[in-house]
Amino acid sequence: RPRCAGRRLYNVRMTRKALGLAAALVLGATLSVAVAQSRRPGPASPPPPQTPAQLATRALVEGRFDEVRTLTQNDRVDPVMVAIRARADIAQGRYSDAESLLRPVAERQPTSDAALELGILLRLLGKPEGTAILTRVANSAEVANRAADLARAATALRVIGRFNEANAAYRDAATAAPRDPAIQTAWGEMFLEGRCQTCNADALKSFQAALKEDARWVPALVGMAHAVSDEDPPQAVGYATKALEINPSSVAAHLFIAAESTDAGHRDDARKAITAALEVNPSSIEAHALLAALAYVEDKPREYDAAMAKVLSIAPNYGEAYRVAGELAAHNYRFDEAVVLVRKGLALNPGNPRMLSDLGTHLLRTGDEAGAREALEQSFKDHPYDVV
């Protein structure tokens, strides 16, 4: 499908592809997938759940949140069960409930699943305590032996940006439990976040490995959508649609379709998908940020201000909302405005490599090469895998 009208002068995705070859030497073998996986996921049926945690996880992955609560309601001690229950609350925007549930368990077991979920939640909400909690979980990788412990530490490492260590821990976890779709999916998500030269291909292998074991693993289907979106947008939307057939409450799948619709200029379709996401999670900061971006490029200042205010009321340091608005502004050739927007994001989240990378690209489009070099060099110092 067309991504632009006329001669597109600016396209972040194509820029990344064009610059990717130049970054290949930097990446080398730093981020590598340890096991060879099939290029085509087989039609595997999910294994029948056997334990209460497995039953609750299956319900969570398929969006049956009330069932998750029923299955976990009698266990407020086991950090695994508590974390699953909290993830159901988080999926529906019940952040305060999730925090209250997680905190006492995380305090008793500071490197547990509950601690990981608490750290991720607090970091999402812009609370500094989240990084300290995640660092404790991340450092447990040094003594972890079991696949679950390695994967938990790997996810914490990933969230705090220690990608090399996260990759090594995920590799060890996948070696210990090669048929665990959750581990393969988390590893694939790490590659997507890395935004490196080979990251999409590596992510694709991990998601395919997950789906080979469990064709109904919704997070892997959403991951597949992201991994193929640059090369085959219709196929990407197909994966997201499949995810929604299994889990109509997948906010991630709704927002992927919203972003693709926005990219294609189908803004009404984008709004429908965002509305569907907000029906599940009225406090989704990603959904409100995308609404703000749409309102900005449509010159609807009241809607933009309201959506941005909603984002910042939930997560006061969520500068990503301004980055998203800046990216969409740049797609509409409003490069000077994109620079201003991204700088606002950096004021809330200084030093963020993704924002600095975008800022450098926008500055190049305005002709400020000196400013662009400064921003890009700072981004490269902190995150040398980003092909931009």
Phi, psi and omega per residue, in radians:
R1 nan 2.649 -3.115
P2 -1.214 2.431 3.104
R3 -1.777 -0.133 -3.084
C4 -2.767 2.956 3.080
A5 -1.949 2.393 3.130
G6 1.213 -2.628 -3.122
R7 -1.567 1.764 -3.122
R8 -1.212 2.098 3.124
L9 -1.537 -0.276 -3.035
Y10 -2.473 2.166 3.066
N11 -2.673 1.934 -3.027
V12 -1.045 -0.715 -3.093
R13 -1.134 -0.778 -3.138
M14 -1.179 -0.589 3.069
T15 -1.058 -0.741 3.140
R16 -1.109 -0.689 3.129
K17 -1.145 -0.725 -3.102
A18 -1.156 -0.617 -3.110
L19 -1.558 -0.135 -3.017
G20 -1.058 -0.697 -3.095
L21 -1.052 -0.645 -3.113
A22 -1.154 -0.405 -3.108
A23 -1.582 -0.099 -2.995
A24 -1.050 -0.705 -3.099
L25 -1.158 -0.535 3.131
V26 -1.160 -0.675 -3.025
L27 -1.352 -0.799 3.139
G28 0.864 -2.270 -3.103
A29 -1.818 0.317 -3.061
T30 -1.073 -0.826 3.122
L31 -1.884 1.833 -3.080
S32 -2.322 2.593 3.071
V33 -1.551 2.319 -2.971
A34 -1.424 -0.521 -3.065
V35 -2.103 2.541 3.098
A36 -1.361 2.387 -3.093
Q37 -2.242 2.731 -3.119
S38 -1.135 2.500 3.109
R39 -1.279 -0.386 -3.120
R40 -2.157 2.080 3.135
P41 -1.179 2.394 3.115
G42 -1.389 2.916 -3.092
P43 -1.424 0.959 -3.055
A44 -1.249 2.437 3.004
S45 -1.523 2.542 3.129
P46 -1.123 2.472 3.097
P47 -1.129 2.531 -3.121
P48 -1.140 2.247 3.110
P49 -1.082 2.546 -3.096
Q50 -2.137 -0.611 -3.108
T51 -1.808 2.829 3.075
P52 -0.991 -0.661 3.126
A53 -1.150 -0.680 3.114
Q54 -1.172 -0.715 3.085
L55 -1.076 -0.778 -3.134
A56 -1.163 -0.673 3.116
T57 -1.124 -0.745 3.105
R58 -1.055 -0.765 3.109
A59 -1.100 -0.683 3.132
L60 -1.120 -0.830 -3.102
V61 -1.090 -0.536 -3.120
E62 -1.711 0.159 2.986
G63 1.368 0.334 3.115
R64 -1.638 1.292 -2.960
F65 -1.186 -0.637 3.104
D66 -1.104 -0.641 3.104
E67 -1.160 -0.657 3.074
V68 -1.008 -0.794 -3.104
R69 -1.148 -0.658 3.103
T70 -1.119 -0.734 -3.089
L71 -1.242 -0.447 -3.038
T72 -1.912 -0.029 -2.958
Q73 -1.117 -0.438 -3.082
N74 -1.665 0.108 -3.099
D75 -2.243 1.791 3.099
R76 -1.934 0.305 -3.075
V77 -2.052 -0.797 -3.111
D78 -1.128 2.056 -3.078
P79 -1.104 -0.474 3.108
V80 -1.208 -0.861 -3.132
M81 -1.147 -0.689 3.116
V82 -1.123 -0.700 3.134
A83 -1.135 -0.694 3.121
I84 -1.113 -0.790 3.109
R85 -1.058 -0.748 -3.132
A86 -1.135 -0.642 3.115
R87 -1.120 -0.596 3.053
A88 -1.143 -0.738 3.087
D89 -1.093 -0.770 -3.131
I90 -1.108 -0.684 -3.138
A91 -1.058 -0.431 3.137
Q92 -1.858 0.212 3.058
G93 1.399 0.261 3.129
R94 -1.583 1.149 -2.997
Y95 -1.174 -0.707 -3.128
S96 -1.131 -0.742 3.106
D97 -1.061 -0.757 -3.129
A98 -1.106 -0.772 -3.138
E99 -1.080 -0.759 -3.135
S100 -1.106 -0.613 3.132
L101 -1.258 -0.723 -3.033
L102 -1.355 -0.655 -2.918
R103 -1.017 -0.861 -3.106
P104 -1.120 -0.612 3.132
V105 -1.250 -0.700 3.127
A106 -1.147 -0.600 3.110
E107 -1.171 -0.630 3.122
R108 -1.320 -0.614 -3.099
Q109 -2.273 1.462 -2.936
P110 -1.268 -0.048 3.052
T111 -2.124 0.406 -3.055
S112 -1.584 3.095 3.042
D113 -1.012 -0.693 3.134
A114 -1.105 -0.698 3.107
A115 -1.137 -0.717 3.106
L116 -1.042 -0.850 -3.111
E117 -1.139 -0.659 3.109
L118 -1.116 -0.774 3.139
G119 -1.085 -0.756 3.130
I120 -1.106 -0.748 -3.133
L121 -1.103 -0.843 -3.112
L122 -1.127 -0.633 3.102
R123 -1.174 -0.699 3.080
L124 -1.018 -0.705 -3.094
L125 -1.457 0.036 3.076
G126 1.377 0.423 3.130
K127 -1.665 2.116 -3.044
P128 -0.972 -0.506 -3.128
E129 -0.990 -0.485 -3.098
G130 -1.036 -0.681 -3.119
T131 -1.150 -0.709 3.127
A132 -1.122 -0.723 3.115
I133 -1.105 -0.794 -3.128
L134 -1.147 -0.604 3.132
T135 -1.114 -0.678 3.086
R136 -1.096 -0.766 3.122
V137 -1.137 -0.744 -3.121
A138 -1.057 -0.737 -3.088
N139 -1.194 -0.268 3.098
S140 -1.211 -0.192 3.085
A141 -1.044 -0.476 -3.083
E142 -1.164 -0.433 -3.092
V143 -2.083 0.027 -3.084
A144 -1.305 2.491 3.083
N145 -2.183 -0.661 -3.120
R146 -1.314 2.640 -3.111
A147 -1.020 -0.766 -3.109
A148 -1.106 -0.688 3.140
D149 -1.197 -0.709 3.116
L150 -1.127 -0.759 -3.124
A151 -1.145 -0.684 3.114
R152 -1.088 -0.816 3.119
A153 -1.123 -0.666 3.130
A154 -1.070 -0.737 3.139
T155 -1.133 -0.709 3.080
A156 -1.095 -0.761 3.095
L157 -1.032 -0.725 -3.139
R158 -1.104 -0.790 -3.071
V159 -1.133 -0.609 -3.141
I160 -1.574 0.108 2.976
G161 1.540 0.247 3.108
R162 -1.649 1.290 -2.922
F163 -1.185 -0.684 -3.135
N164 -1.047 -0.819 3.139
E165 -1.175 -0.663 3.111
A166 -1.079 -0.753 -3.132
N167 -1.070 -0.764 3.138
A168 -1.109 -0.719 -3.126
A169 -1.202 -0.714 3.078
Y170 -1.103 -0.687 3.129
R171 -1.057 -0.778 3.124
D172 -1.160 -0.672 3.127
A173 -1.143 -0.751 3.141
A174 -1.176 -0.558 3.073
T175 -1.178 -0.694 -3.137
A176 -1.282 -0.543 -3.125
A177 -2.411 1.271 -3.009
P178 -1.164 -0.263 -3.082
R179 -1.845 0.241 -3.125
D180 -1.550 1.927 -3.097
P181 -1.149 -0.503 -3.139
A182 -1.164 -0.715 3.135
I183 -1.166 -0.820 3.132
Q184 -1.058 -0.684 -3.129
T185 -1.183 -0.762 3.119
A186 -1.081 -0.679 3.104
W187 -1.110 -0.762 3.100
G188 -1.082 -0.678 3.122
E189 -1.122 -0.603 3.084
M190 -1.071 -0.745 3.132
F191 -1.117 -0.712 3.115
L192 -1.042 -0.736 3.141
E193 -1.193 -0.490 -3.120
G194 -1.174 -0.518 3.071
R195 0.947 0.685 -3.111
C196 -1.652 3.136 -3.073
Q197 -1.032 -0.747 -3.093
T198 -1.846 0.150 -2.964
C199 -1.109 -0.739 -3.129
N200 -1.095 -0.721 3.132
A201 -1.137 -0.726 3.117
D202 -1.170 -0.707 3.096
A203 -1.077 -0.732 -3.127
L204 -1.004 -0.749 -3.135
K205 -1.088 -0.730 -3.141
S206 -1.164 -0.755 3.139
F207 -1.147 -0.668 3.099
Q208 -1.119 -0.688 3.099
A209 -1.095 -0.693 3.110
A210 -1.125 -0.794 -3.093
L211 -1.256 -0.434 3.051
K212 -1.118 -0.592 3.111
E213 -1.462 -0.551 -3.059
D214 -2.661 1.732 -3.062
A215 -1.212 -0.176 3.139
R216 -1.838 0.291 3.141
W217 -1.397 1.691 -2.965
V218 -1.025 -0.757 3.126
P219 -1.016 -0.571 3.105
A220 -1.243 -0.643 3.080
L221 -1.104 -0.735 3.090
V222 -1.142 -0.694 3.077
G223 -1.066 -0.731 3.085
M224 -1.017 -0.722 3.128
A225 -1.010 -0.806 3.130
H226 -1.159 -0.684 -3.047
A227 -1.178 -0.533 -3.094
V228 -1.831 0.043 -2.991
S229 -1.107 -0.601 3.139
D230 -1.205 -0.673 -3.033
E231 -1.557 -0.587 -3.041
D232 -2.552 1.368 -3.107
P233 -0.973 -0.740 3.122
P234 -1.070 -0.711 3.094
Q235 -1.122 -0.672 3.123
A236 -1.054 -0.810 3.107
V237 -1.098 -0.590 3.093
G238 -1.085 -0.723 3.095
Y239 -1.112 -0.761 3.136
A240 -1.123 -0.668 3.100
T241 -1.118 -0.709 3.083
K242 -1.075 -0.711 3.102
A243 -1.038 -0.706 -3.122
L244 -1.272 -0.452 3.058
E245 -1.146 -0.634 3.131
I246 -1.427 -0.743 -3.097
N247 -2.320 1.575 3.139
P248 -1.097 -0.208 -3.122
S249 -1.724 0.255 3.130
S250 -1.313 1.767 3.118
V251 -1.074 -0.670 -3.133
A252 -1.058 -0.715 3.131
A253 -1.206 -0.748 3.096
H254 -1.034 -0.767 -3.087
L255 -1.265 -0.518 3.035
F256 -1.096 -0.817 3.120
I257 -1.102 -0.658 3.095
A258 -1.076 -0.773 -3.134
A259 -1.147 -0.723 3.114
E260 -1.125 -0.708 3.115
S261 -1.134 -0.693 3.086
T262 -1.087 -0.782 -3.136
D263 -1.059 -0.599 -3.129
A264 -1.484 -0.053 -3.128
G265 1.456 0.200 3.136
H266 -1.662 1.307 -2.965
R267 -1.237 -0.547 3.086
D268 -1.124 -0.735 3.099
D269 -1.122 -0.653 3.115
A270 -1.076 -0.778 -3.129
R271 -1.122 -0.635 3.097
K272 -1.090 -0.752 3.139
A273 -1.171 -0.679 3.106
I274 -1.133 -0.731 3.101
T275 -1.035 -0.719 3.112
A276 -1.097 -0.683 3.110
A277 -1.135 -0.738 -3.111
L278 -1.246 -0.407 3.051
E279 -1.165 -0.525 3.093
V280 -1.444 -0.831 -3.098
N281 -2.290 1.622 -3.114
P282 -1.114 -0.249 -3.120
S283 -1.872 0.349 3.123
S284 -1.168 1.959 -3.126
I285 -1.214 -0.531 3.098
E286 -1.135 -0.717 3.132
A287 -1.148 -0.795 3.136
H288 -1.160 -0.595 3.098
A289 -1.130 -0.706 3.125
L290 -1.195 -0.638 3.046
L291 -1.079 -0.718 3.118
A292 -1.091 -0.730 -3.140
A293 -1.103 -0.763 3.108
L294 -1.075 -0.779 3.139
A295 -1.096 -0.640 -3.127
Y296 -1.096 -0.885 -3.075
V297 -1.263 -0.309 3.071
E298 -1.619 0.133 3.090
D299 0.972 0.873 3.072
K300 -2.051 1.398 -2.988
P301 -1.067 -0.610 -3.132
R302 -1.156 -0.773 3.113
E303 -1.140 -0.706 3.120
Y304 -1.076 -0.842 -3.124
D305 -1.078 -0.703 -3.116
A306 -1.154 -0.773 -3.134
A307 -1.159 -0.734 3.141
M308 -1.173 -0.660 3.101
A309 -1.106 -0.653 3.107
K310 -1.109 -0.773 3.105
V311 -1.001 -0.884 -3.023
L312 -1.285 -0.367 3.049
S313 -1.246 -0.463 3.126
I314 -1.542 -0.777 -3.091
A315 -2.381 1.592 -2.999
P316 -1.045 -0.389 -3.118
N317 -1.830 0.331 -3.066
Y318 -1.419 1.324 3.119
G319 -1.160 -0.307 3.127
E320 -0.961 -0.524 3.138
A321 -1.064 -0.698 3.106
Y322 -1.248 -0.589 3.107
R323 -1.113 -0.755 3.133
V324 -1.083 -0.769 3.103
A325 -1.106 -0.688 3.114
G326 -1.123 -0.702 3.134
E327 -1.098 -0.763 3.141
L328 -1.206 -0.634 3.063
A329 -1.069 -0.739 3.125
A330 -1.135 -0.645 3.087
H331 -1.085 -0.351 3.099
N332 -1.822 0.418 3.046
Y333 1.170 0.277 -3.128
R334 -1.714 1.168 -2.964
F335 -1.220 -0.695 3.117
D336 -1.068 -0.718 3.119
E337 -1.185 -0.634 3.109
A338 -1.052 -0.708 3.115
V339 -1.054 -0.816 -3.125
V340 -1.071 -0.748 -3.114
L341 -1.126 -0.802 -3.115
V342 -1.156 -0.622 3.084
R343 -1.089 -0.603 3.062
K344 -1.114 -0.698 3.095
G345 -1.104 -0.730 3.130
L346 -1.173 -0.486 3.073
A347 -1.128 -0.544 3.113
L348 -1.495 -0.546 -3.064
N349 -2.367 1.273 -3.033
P350 -1.060 2.471 3.051
G351 1.380 0.081 -3.138
N352 -1.095 2.078 -3.036
P353 -1.082 -0.662 -3.134
R354 -1.126 -0.750 3.130
M355 -1.160 -0.701 3.111
L356 -1.124 -0.656 3.088
S357 -1.087 -0.809 3.098
D358 -1.122 -0.724 3.132
L359 -1.029 -0.791 3.129
G360 -1.043 -0.720 3.130
T361 -1.145 -0.766 3.123
H362 -1.104 -0.721 -3.137
L363 -1.111 -0.642 3.055
L364 -1.012 -0.694 -3.116
R365 -1.217 -0.406 3.092
T366 -1.551 -0.127 -3.130
G367 1.632 0.051 3.134
D368 -1.544 1.391 -3.066
E369 -1.230 -0.606 3.127
A370 -1.133 -0.782 3.110
G371 -1.137 -0.663 3.122
A372 -1.101 -0.788 -3.137
R373 -1.067 -0.734 -3.131
E374 -1.067 -0.803 -3.119
A375 -1.159 -0.763 -3.094
L376 -1.196 -0.657 3.114
E377 -1.138 -0.676 3.111
Q378 -1.162 -0.726 3.106
S379 -1.096 -0.761 -3.107
F380 -1.114 -0.629 3.130
K381 -1.069 -0.714 -3.064
D382 -1.528 -0.468 -3.074
H383 -2.546 1.378 -3.018
P384 -1.278 0.000 -3.128
Y385 -1.534 -0.338 -3.080
D386 -1.165 2.120 -3.025
V387 -1.179 -0.407 3.088
V388 -1.080 nan nan
